[in-house]
């Protein structure tokens, strides 16, 4: 049972590292506000 626990722990940390790497490389979210309609009234 100790081996299964070890494998689960290793896989858990690898998944967390992969998620962190993916989320850290996403482009920053910038709010873009556009006027609609673009023509002045």
Secondary structure, DSSP 8 states (H G I E B T S, - for coil): -HHHHHHHHHHHHHHHHHHHHHHHTS---------SSSS--
